Amino acid sequence: MKTTTSLMRKSHFLGTKIRNLRKRNNLTMEDLSARCVRVDADSAPSVSYLSMIERGKRVPSAGMLAVIAAVFQKEVDWFLDDAPEEQAITPVKGSRGGISGMALEPSFLFSNEILQIAIPEMLSQTGISGRQFAHLLIRAHQEHHQNHFPDLERAAEEVGLKRMPLSLEDLQGIVERLGLTIKWFNKAPLEIVKEAGASEQHIITSYFELPNKIYLNKLLKSHTNRLKYDLAVHIGHSVLHNKDGLKSVMIAGRSHGTSLGEETFNAPQSSTVDAQDILHAWRDFESSFFAGALLCPKVPFRQLLDRHGYEIDVAKLVGVSPSVAMRRMTAVSPYSHWHYFDAYSPGKLKAVYRGNGIPLPWGNMRQVEDPCQHWAVFRMINAASTGSSAQISILDVAAEPKIYCCESIRVSDLAGNPHVLCAGIDLNPAIEAQGGDAQSIAHELKKVCVDNGGSANLPTSIKTDIKRVAKILNINWVERGIDNEARLICSRGSTCPRKPSCYESGTCGG
């Protein structure tokens, strides 16, 4: 009782500080309560009690306050001093991801009439197909909104009722309720193969045929996770687009034109931007996003990730592929500064998402001649290990260094092609959210790496700062990353920050 009375006398700004910290880290009250449970279930506040604390209606016990302090990596006394925060930091409204745009000036050169003439000419001269361009537009839209598509999330939740995991039988039941029929094939018809532009490096896994037939490759019977994903995509098409037939053939294999990571494709490739290209590409994206939201509904999956520290292995608990789990991380995490790559040898990106604005390590339309091979995703392409690997990287963006951390894993697709999946975050916003000087830390870490030939162990002070951020973000592989050497990376060999340049020294061949 005496301790509680003492806390009451010092709790003038306690509720406000907790609320500001929670909002600064984009956590809901449910998120914060769940994280407190992980620290100490007996002392953790419930959601309703946490609400009363933030509104000044209740004062936490000493044990409860210690748990909240541990979540935010703060000293207990920080909550109890009489000084309010100098600045009540809340998430910046309207902030968006993706790479920086350009000013369309002079405006008369960017009128609809001029662009309708110039874009097909540009595509023709660069060899970019109309469908690739459509995917590029959609990816820019996806990155700008940082994977926030509440309408698609709600549509999936209405169908799946937020159940997780969904079994194959559950999905088959949904298919039946929607009036769809499943058919199996050993070999896709020739017209479907031609439509998909498939080669020996690809396997057609499924396709839709009007009015209500889903054709599935019998190979999927021994690959349950992929079978569930294909069914979820076709369910999405049926729900969102009323089975109108405008759904691309689904394939597995090396990239041949798409840039969103959806295992779909629709030929022929043409430099003409046809309205059907845009429509097909957009519906591919919507159906695939729906599938991820159906298999990994936002709130349950976010809670699961929180309990397991965003480990890639959560995919096994949900019964989905690592690719689906990692892509959903970028959509459900309260931290919005994510990127995701799916890369094939020798240097082609099949899937790209850059909600944090990170430059591309290679091209996803064509192969880059001078890629930097120090990116984690590149280093694992030919690695013998099949385990995951966390890496801290320093990359100059707009002439300023940024600190990134990623987790990569080497897998094989259904066609037997090895590829690397990589999910990562920009650490600078997280450091700044805790009051740190991210720019100074990044400059210091860059200098240490430059002085040591391009990679170095993190200095103790920087390791402490990033470890604190890792615990607040609750991402285990960030903590693992700080125990490895940090590496300088670049977007192209011509901008290599190493001294001497690894291209000049011949240690980083393209």
N, C-alpha and C positions, 0 to 999 in steps of 0.2 A: 504493500500500500504506500509505503514511504517513497519507494522508487517511482511509482506512478505519479504521486503528487509532485515529486521533483521534476518529472518530465513535463507535467502540465505547466509548471512555471516557466519552462524554457521552450515551449512549443508554439510560440507566437506565429512563426513562419513555416512550421514543420509541414503542414498539409499542402501549402503552396509549393514548397520545395519538392515534395514528392510528386505532385501533379506536374510541375514543370519538367522534372527529370523524366517522368514517364512519357510525356508528350514529345520531349526532345528526342527520345529514342523510338518514337512512333509505336509505342506499346499501348494496347488496350488494357483496361483494368483486369480483364481475364488473363491476358498475357503476363502481367506483373504478378498476379496471384499465383499463376502456374509456376513461374520462375521462383517465387518464394517457397513454394512447396518443394521444389527440387533442392533448395538449400536446407530447409528444416520444416518438414511437414507439420510438426506439432506447433510451431510458433508462427506459421504462415497465416496472413490475413485472408479471409474470404473476400470475394468481389464486393459484396455489400458493405463489409466492414472497412475495406479499403476506400470505398466511396465516401463513407462517413469521415474517415481520417482526412482525406483530401479537402473535404468541406468544413473541417474544423469541428465536427460534431463528436469525434472520439479522439482519444490520445492512445497511441499504441503502447503496449508494454515494452519494457527494455529489450526483452528477447525478440519481440516482433520487429522493433525498430532495427535491431542488429541484423535481422534477416534482410530487411529492405535495403539497409546500407550495404550488405554484401552483394546484393544483386547489382547495385549501381557503383560498386567499388568506391564507396565513400566512407570516411570516418563517421561514426555516430555523432560526434560533437558537431560536425558540419550542419546537421539537421537542427541542432538545438541552440545555435548562437542567435543573437538578436538581430543579425544583419540579413536582410533579404538579398536574394541574388541581384548582382548588379544589372543583369539583363535576363528577363524571363524569356528563355529561348524556347520557341515552339517551331514545329516544322514550317518551312517556307512554303506558303501556298502558291500553287501554280508552277512549282519547279518541275522541270521535265528532263528526261534523259536523252540519250542518243548523242551523236556528234553535233558540233555547232553548225548552225545553218549559215547561209550567206544572204546578204541583202540583194533582193531582186531589183537592182537599179542599173540603168534607167528603166523605169517601169514599162515604157512603150515597147522595149525589146522582150518583155516577158508577158505580153498579152496572150490570151488563149489562141488567137489566130497564128501568132508567130511560133508559139511552142508546138502547136499541132503540125507545123511544117518542119521545125528544127529537130524535134525529138526523133521521128523516124529516120531522118538523115544521120543524126548522131549514132543511133543504134546500128544502122547499116555500116557506118564507117568503123565502129569499134567492135563489131561482131557480137554485140549483146542482143539477145533475142527479146522479142516483145514480152514474152512470159517472164524472162529474167528481170526485165525492167518493172513488170507488175509486182513481182516479189520484192524488189528493192523499195518500191513505194510503200508496200504493206509493212515491210520491216521498219522503215522510217516511222510509220504511224505507230507501230508496236513499241518501238524504243521511245518515241516522244511521250507516249502514255505510260511508260515503264510497266508494261504488262498488266495494266489495270483495266479490265474489261468486265465490269460488274454485271452487265446484262447477260453475258455468256456464262458467268459463274452462276447466276440465279437460274438460268435455263437448265444447266446441268444439275443443280441442286434439286430442282423440282422433279427431275426424272429419277435421280439416284437417292433422293431424300437424305443426302449427306452421309450415307452409309459408307463405311470404310473398315476393312477392305471389301470390295465387291468381288464375289467369286465368278467363275465362268458361268455357273448356273444362274446367278443373279442377272448377268448380262444377257444370257439367252432368254430369260424370262422377260426382260425389257424389250428385246427384239420381237418376241411373240406378241406382247401387248401392243406394240406399234404396228402390228399387221405385216411384219417383214418375214420373209422366208429365207432360210439358209440353204445354200447349195454348195457342194464341194467339187473341186476339180484337181486333176493331177498336173495338167498342162494347160496354160491359158490359151484360148483361141488365138489364131494368127492376127485377127483384126485388133484384138486387145493388145497384143505384143507391139504391133505397129503403132497403135494409138499412144502407147506409153513410151515408144522409142527405146525399149529395153534391149540390153545386150547381155552377153554371157556373164557380166559382172553384176547383173541384177536378177532379182526374183520377184515376180508378180505375186503378191500375197493375197490381194483381194480386189474386187471391183463390184460396182453396183449396176444392176440392169433394171430398167423400168418394166413393170410398175413397182415391184416390191421385192426383188430378189438380190440377196447379198451372196456373191460367189467367193468362197474361201479356198485357198490353197491347202491341200491335205497336209502339206509340210507343217502347217501351223498347229496341227494336233499334238505335235511334240514340242511346241514352243508356246506354252500357255500364256505367258506375259504378252507376247506379240499378238496372239490371237485375241486376247482381251482388248488390246489397244485398237486393233483393226475394227472389232465390233463396236467399240466406243466411238470411233470416228464415224462409222456408218450410222450409228444411232444419232450422233450429232447432226449429220446431214439430214436425216429423216425429220428430226425435231425442228431444226432451224430453217430448213428449206423445203419441207413438205415433199420429200422424195421426188424432186423435179428432174433428176437425171444428170444435173450439172456437177457431178462429183468425179474427180480424177481417179484414175487407176492408182492403187496403192502398191508400192514396190519397196523392196529392201535392197540395199547395195550402195555403191559409190555414187556420190553426187553427180547429177548430170543436168544441173540447171536451176534447181530451187535454192533458196537462200534462207528459208525460215525453219528448216529442220523437219519439215513434214515429209514423211516418206511417200510423197505423191508426185505425180508428174503427168503432164498431158502434152503430147506432141501434136502437130509439128512445131519446130522452132522457126520463128519468123521474126525479122526485124520490124515488121509492122505491129504497131500497138493496136491490137484489136480489142473491142469492148469485151469480147468473150475471154480474152486473156486475163483482163482485170477481174472479171466476174469469177472465173475458175480459181484464180489465185486467192482471191478474198475468201471464197467459200472453202477452199482447202485450209486456209488459216483458221477460219471460224470453227470448222469441224474438228480440227486437231486441238485447238485450245479447249473446246467443249469436252473432248475426250479426256484431256488431262484433268479438267475440273470435275468430270464425272468419276474418274478413277481415284483422284486425290482431292476431295472437296476441301475448300479453302481452310475453314476453321479446324476440322479434325486433323488435316495434314499439317497445318501450322503448329498445332499442339504436339503432334508426334515429332516433328522436327525439333521443337523446343526441348522435348524430353530427351532426345538423342543427340543434341548438339550439332544438328545439320550434317550428320554423317550420311554418306551416300548409301550405306548399307540399309537405310530405312526402306529402300526400294523393295527389299526382300520381305519386309514386314507387311507391305501393302500389296505385294504381288504384281509389281510393275517393273519395267526395265529401268536401269540407272538413268537412261536418257530422259524418260518421262519424269522421274523423281527430281532430277537436277533442273529440268526446265520449269517444273512447278515450284522449286525453291525460289526462283527469280520472281514468281508471281505472288506467292503467299507470304514471303518474309516481310516483317515490319520495316526492315532496312531495304531501301529501294535501289541502292547503287550496285547493281549486279551486272555481270556479263556471263555469256555461255557460248562455247564453241563446240562444234563436232567436226573433227578434222581427219582427213585421209591423207596417206602418203601419195606423192612426195611433198605436197604442200597445197592442199585444196580444202577449203572450208565448205562443208555441206550445210551446216547450220550456224547461224550467227544471231546473237542478241546482245545489244550493248546499251542497256539502260543506264550505264554509268559513263558512256561516252568514250570508252577506251578505243584507240585506233585498232584497225584490223592487223593481225600478224601476217596474214597473206591475203591473196585475193579470194573472193568466192565466185567471181565470174570467170576468172582465168588465172593461171598460175603466175605467181610473182617471181621475177628473176633473181632478186636479192633479198630473200626473207631473212629475218633474224632467227637463228636457230637456238637462241637462249630462252625463248618462251617455253614455259612448262609443257604446253600442248605439243610443241615441235619436238622437244627433247624426248617425249614418251612415244613418239611415232614408231621409232625403231628400237625401243627399250625392250629388254628381255623380261623385265618384271611385269607381273600382271596386277600388282597392288596399286593403291593410290599414292599420290605424292603431292604434298603441300609445298608451295613455293611463294616466298615474298619477292616481289619484283619492283624495280624502280624504272619508270618510263616517263620520258619528257612528253608532255601534252601542252601544246600552245606555249612552248619554250619554258615551261615550268615542270619540275619533277613531281610525279605522283607515286604513291605507294599502293601497290595492289597485292592481294593474296588470292591464290586459287588452289583448287584441289582438282587433280586430273586422274583419270582412270582409263586404262587400255582395255578395249572390248572388241568383239567381232560381231559383224552383222550376220543375218541369216544366210547370206551368200558366201560367208567365210572370210570376208574382207576385214582386216584389222583396222580399227580407227580409235581415236582418242576423244573422250568427252572431258570437257573442262568447265567448271563453274567457279566464278571468282567475284571478288568485290573490290571496290575502290575504298581504301581505308581512310583517305583524307577527310571526308565528311564526318566519319565516326570519331576521328581524333578531335576535330574541331568542335563537335557536339559536346565533348567532355571538357572543353575549355583549353585544349592543347593548340599549339602553333604547328599545324600540319605542314605548312610550307617550309618552316625552318627545319623540322624533323626530316622531311623528304630531302632537302638540300644537304643536310648533314650525312644522311645515309648514302646519298649519291656520291658524295665526296669520298666516303670510306670505301665504297665499292670501286670507284675510279682509281684510288690510290693503291688498291690491292689487285689490280688487273681485271676488274669487272665483276668480281663477286667477293663477298666477305661476310663474316659472322656479324650479327647485329651488335652494336655497342650496348652495354648494359642498360643505359638510360632509355634508349629507344626500345629495347626489348621489354622493359617495364611498362612503357607507355602503350605499346601494341598489345601486350598481354592483358592490360586493364581493359582495353577496348574489346579484345576477344571475349573476355568474360562477360562484358555488358551485352555484346552482340549474341553471346551464347553459341559461338561457332567453334567447334573443337579444332578444326583443321587450321584455323588461324593460329592457335596456340602451337600446333605442331610445326607450322611454317616458320615461326621465329626461332626454332631450334636448328633449322637448316640455314645454309648460307643464303643471303639475299643476292639477287642477280640483277645486273643492268640489262634491260632489253630495249629494243628500238622498233619502230614501225617499219623501217627499211634499212638495208645495209648502208645506204648512203648517209644515214643520219646516226650511225653507230657512235655512242658516247664513250666507248672504251678508248683508252690511250695506250698503245696505238689501236686503231680500229681493227676489229677482228677480221674484217675483210681485207685490210691492207696487210695484216700479218698472215693471212691464209688459214686462220684457225676457225673460221666460220663459213665454210663453203656454202654457196646457194644451192 
